[in-house]
């Protein structure tokens, strides 16, 4: 649908309009009394969330690539219908490279701007992943950023789902980052042959980190001395913390070499043994909410 038709059908004065963004891709531009945000239709990808009077909460790579069938580096990629590597297929699935349909826009009772995107199975998706599905994604922009990813098994066979809201957070300086809330939790260290470890104290980042935490539904708090944001999730018992550090950042063309100094990923997931089995007709919703607070 072209920009004119989108604005005709879905724009909301004082809340939302549509523009052509980077790489000629269509994006929704939210500006309400609580915050601004941007969501690309490619991957239903939130690339910006800036609460009123505060700085940008999400990190975007300076060398991020925007184009058909490309995953955008930064913001909130949707890793779906699998998290991680899958023999013979692109890591983290195909949703983040797919063009979503906008099903609706509204203002809810809290005055938040709400966008509802969807993705259904197609010949192309079934060639990669042989299942019928309905994927619905609701983004709510207000004093908090709410993201709800609902998967429905629309077929007649059971399938396994693993996924993540792979959120890239902007931080002033990685050496000041503390992530509180995982203390005492078990985590898998994917950089040490999936060694099982226990988190002692807050998570601090001074090297490459790629961990999958067992998550008992507690919210975690990211702080760096200026930004402070609480991350609440539901429908998840696993969270991922990732920073590529120097070498890995330099090895990725769409990740600017110095970018590791100003970002950390905290991802609300259904990863590894937290993958879910959906029976025909069954649904599962993964939710992440970002709650910015003064430092
Ligand atoms: O979430 C952590 C992770 O699985 C890392 O292992 C790293 O691969 C990161 O995701 C980024 O993956 P991507 O496919 O977006 O380059």
Boltz pocket constraint, residues with backbone or C-beta under 6 A from the ligand:
constraints:
  - pocket:
      binder: B
      contacts: [[A, 71], [A, 84], [A, 91], [A, 92], [A, 166], [A, 210], [A, 240], [A, 241], [A, 242], [A, 265], [A, 267]]
      max_distance: 6.0
